[in-house]
């Protein structure tokens, strides 16, 4: 359950950021996909770091 939260929160923030930047630049499709992918990347890195901390 904890790992899903670590992935979902950055993805949600990426969606919001993508919508905001996309509406400013009038290209929501591009920025929404960039926001989702950046958020997913950050979430994966955070979950890997959490897993390493639990092992130590």
Secondary structure, DSSP 8 states (H G I E B T S, - for coil): -HHHHHHHHHHHHHHHHHHHHHHHHT-HHHHHHHHHHHHHHHHHHHHHHHHHHHH-
